[in-house]
Amino acid sequence: MTASPASRAMPHAKYAKSAETQRAILDAAILAFGKDGFEATSTRAIAAFAGVNQPAINYHFGSKDALYLACAHAIVEDFARGTGKSSLAAAQYLANTRDRAASVSHLKAVMRELVELLAGSREASVRSAFVLREMHSPGEAYTILYESIWAPGIKLVADLLDAARGNAQPSGEAKLQAIMLISSLVAFTSGRQVSKAVMQWDEIGDAERAQVHKLTEQQIDALVASGQQG
């Protein structure tokens, strides 16, 4: 007996629905954990916000602890999708040569993708809030975020700064400046409402992001010039 087109499509529809439910739970959990922290957040509240019943969390993730870690992994995946292209190109470049002008170009490309990722949507501010909470009050997700996002991101930006300055060896100054450069963007995004209010922006759209891009590139040029060797 041959299945009808409608019946053959049903499994795909179920998989799509399941993926949608998982995404809704993850989005709700990232928001809740970022706002209130792991201990103060209940699965009941997450389920209500996601529009699912509480057993759905156990079905899809197994436990509150597993959901919490899944949030960290989801954020890592978002960062990889948003900044992977420029970061990979920069890492490959650094492994082969260290031309000053090219290093600046790669650094600006990396930071441009980061600006687009962090300032390009409201969802980014929610994810930034989760990341910042873990940085200030480390839980189990901290290790995932630090090892997958912060440590490699800071190292890449610091290496590009050193290469742009003509430094043959890594410098502590470049690492500190990389921390400040990246964390300022995360803070700008997590405090999206404050940033909009101070700047009197209705929204952070293309024109607003263009201003952030311009300022970021000016900061990079100033940092490179301040530590450049002869």
C-alpha positions as CSV (number, residue, x, y, z in Angstrom):
1,M,0.0,0.0,0.0
2,T,1.4,3.4,-1.0
3,A,1.2,6.2,1.5
4,S,-0.7,9.4,0.4
5,P,1.3,12.6,0.0
6,A,-0.5,14.0,3.1
7,S,0.5,11.0,5.3
8,R,4.1,11.1,4.0
9,A,4.3,14.8,5.0
10,M,3.1,14.2,8.6
11,P,6.4,13.1,10.1
12,H,8.1,16.2,8.7
13,A,5.4,18.4,10.2
14,K,5.9,16.7,13.6
15,Y,9.6,17.2,13.4
16,A,9.1,20.9,12.5
17,K,6.7,21.3,15.4
18,S,9.1,19.7,17.8
19,A,11.9,22.0,16.7
20,E,9.6,25.0,17.1
21,T,8.8,23.9,20.6
22,Q,12.4,23.4,21.5
23,R,13.3,26.8,20.2
24,A,10.4,28.4,22.1
25,I,11.6,26.8,25.3
26,L,15.2,27.8,24.7
27,D,14.3,31.4,24.0
28,A,12.1,31.6,27.1
29,A,14.8,30.0,29.2
30,I,17.6,32.3,27.9
31,L,15.4,35.3,28.8
32,A,14.5,34.0,32.2
33,F,17.9,32.8,33.3
34,G,19.5,36.0,32.0
35,K,17.0,38.1,33.9
36,D,16.7,36.2,37.2
37,G,19.5,33.7,37.3
38,F,19.4,29.9,37.5
39,E,18.2,29.5,41.1
40,A,15.4,32.0,40.9
41,T,14.0,30.7,37.7
42,S,11.5,27.9,37.7
43,T,10.6,25.5,34.9
44,R,7.0,26.4,35.5
45,A,7.7,30.1,34.6
46,I,9.7,29.1,31.6
47,A,7.0,26.8,30.3
48,A,4.3,29.5,30.8
49,F,6.4,32.1,28.9
50,A,7.1,29.6,26.1
51,G,3.4,28.7,25.8
52,V,4.0,25.0,26.5
53,N,3.1,22.7,29.3
54,Q,5.8,22.0,32.0
55,P,6.3,18.3,31.0
56,A,7.4,19.5,27.6
57,I,10.6,20.8,29.2
58,N,11.5,17.4,30.6
59,Y,10.5,15.8,27.3
60,H,12.8,18.0,25.2
61,F,15.6,18.7,27.6
62,G,15.4,16.3,30.5
63,S,15.8,18.7,33.4
64,K,16.2,22.3,34.4
65,D,20.0,21.8,34.6
66,A,20.1,20.4,31.1
67,L,18.0,23.2,29.7
68,Y,20.3,25.7,31.4
69,L,23.3,24.2,29.7
70,A,21.4,23.9,26.4
71,C,20.9,27.7,26.6
72,A,24.7,28.2,26.7
73,H,25.3,25.9,23.8
74,A,22.6,27.7,21.8
75,I,24.2,31.0,22.4
76,V,27.6,29.6,21.3
77,E,26.0,28.4,18.1
78,D,24.4,31.8,17.5
79,F,27.9,33.4,17.9
80,A,29.5,30.9,15.6
81,R,26.9,31.6,12.9
82,G,27.2,35.3,13.3
83,T,30.9,35.7,13.5
84,G,32.3,32.5,12.1
85,K,33.1,33.7,8.6
86,S,35.3,36.7,9.6
87,S,36.9,34.9,12.6
88,L,37.9,31.9,10.6
89,A,39.4,34.1,7.9
90,A,41.3,36.1,10.5
91,A,42.6,33.0,12.2
92,Q,43.8,31.5,8.9
93,Y,45.4,34.8,8.0
94,L,47.3,35.0,11.4
95,A,48.6,31.4,10.9
96,N,50.4,32.5,7.7
97,T,51.4,36.1,7.8
98,R,51.1,39.3,9.8
99,D,50.9,42.3,7.6
100,R,50.0,45.4,9.6
101,A,47.4,46.8,7.1
102,A,45.8,43.4,6.5
103,S,45.6,42.8,10.3
104,V,43.6,46.0,10.8
105,S,41.3,45.0,8.0
106,H,40.7,41.6,9.5
107,L,40.2,43.1,13.0
108,K,37.6,45.6,11.6
109,A,35.8,42.7,9.8
110,V,35.6,40.7,13.0
111,M,34.3,43.6,15.0
112,R,31.8,44.5,12.2
113,E,30.3,41.0,12.3
114,L,30.1,41.2,16.1
115,V,28.3,44.5,15.9
116,E,25.8,43.1,13.5
117,L,25.3,40.1,15.7
118,L,24.9,42.0,18.9
119,A,23.1,45.1,17.8
120,G,21.1,43.6,14.9
121,S,18.1,42.3,16.9
122,R,16.3,42.4,20.2
123,E,17.1,38.7,20.7
124,A,20.8,39.6,20.8
125,S,20.2,41.7,23.9
126,V,18.5,38.8,25.6
127,R,21.4,36.5,24.9
128,S,23.9,39.2,26.0
129,A,22.1,39.5,29.3
130,F,22.5,35.7,29.8
131,V,26.2,35.9,29.0
132,L,26.8,38.9,31.3
133,R,25.0,37.2,34.2
134,E,27.2,34.2,33.8
135,M,30.3,36.4,33.7
136,H,29.3,38.2,36.9
137,S,27.8,35.2,38.7
138,P,29.4,32.1,37.1
139,G,27.4,28.9,37.0
140,E,28.0,25.7,35.0
141,A,27.2,27.6,31.8
142,Y,30.1,30.0,32.4
143,T,32.7,27.4,31.4
144,I,30.9,26.7,28.1
145,L,30.6,30.4,27.3
146,Y,34.1,31.3,28.4
147,E,35.9,28.5,26.6
148,S,33.8,28.8,23.4
149,I,33.2,32.6,23.1
150,W,35.2,34.8,25.4
151,A,38.6,33.2,25.5
152,P,39.0,32.5,21.8
153,G,37.3,35.9,20.9
154,I,39.6,37.9,23.1
155,K,42.7,36.0,21.9
156,L,41.8,36.6,18.3
157,V,41.2,40.3,18.7
158,A,44.3,40.7,20.9
159,D,46.4,38.8,18.3
160,L,45.1,41.0,15.5
161,L,45.9,44.1,17.6
162,D,49.4,43.0,18.2
163,A,49.9,42.0,14.5
164,A,48.5,45.4,13.4
165,R,51.1,47.1,15.7
166,G,54.0,45.0,14.5
167,N,54.4,43.1,17.8
168,A,56.0,39.8,17.3
169,Q,54.9,38.5,20.7
170,P,51.5,38.6,22.4
171,S,51.1,41.6,24.8
172,G,49.1,41.9,28.0
173,E,48.0,45.4,26.9
174,A,46.4,44.0,23.7
175,K,44.5,41.4,25.7
176,L,43.2,44.0,28.1
177,Q,42.2,46.3,25.2
178,A,40.5,43.4,23.5
179,I,38.4,42.7,26.6
180,M,37.4,46.3,26.8
181,L,36.5,46.5,23.1
182,I,34.4,43.4,23.1
183,S,32.7,43.9,26.5
184,S,31.7,47.4,25.6
185,L,29.6,46.0,22.7
186,V,28.1,43.3,24.9
187,A,27.2,46.0,27.5
188,F,25.7,48.3,24.8
189,T,23.5,45.4,23.6
190,S,22.4,44.1,27.0
191,G,21.5,47.6,28.0
192,R,19.7,48.2,24.8
193,Q,16.9,50.2,26.3
194,V,19.3,52.5,28.1
195,S,21.4,52.9,25.0
196,K,18.3,53.8,23.0
197,A,17.1,56.3,25.6
198,V,20.5,58.0,26.0
199,M,20.9,58.3,22.2
200,Q,17.2,59.1,21.7
201,W,16.9,56.4,19.2
202,D,13.5,54.8,18.5
203,E,15.2,51.6,17.4
204,I,18.6,50.3,16.6
205,G,18.3,50.0,12.8
206,D,20.7,50.3,9.9
207,A,21.5,54.0,10.4
208,E,22.1,53.5,14.1
209,R,24.3,50.4,13.6
210,A,26.3,52.4,11.0
211,Q,27.2,54.9,13.7
212,V,28.3,52.0,16.0
213,H,30.4,50.6,13.1
214,K,32.0,54.0,12.5
215,L,32.9,54.5,16.2
216,T,34.2,50.9,16.6
217,E,36.5,51.4,13.6
218,Q,37.7,54.7,15.0
219,Q,38.4,52.9,18.3
220,I,40.4,50.3,16.5
221,D,42.5,52.9,14.6
222,A,43.2,54.7,17.9
223,L,44.2,51.5,19.7
224,V,46.5,50.4,16.8
225,A,48.1,53.8,16.6
226,S,48.6,54.1,20.4
227,G,50.7,50.9,20.6
228,Q,52.4,50.9,17.3
229,Q,56.1,50.2,17.2
230,G,58.5,51.7,14.7
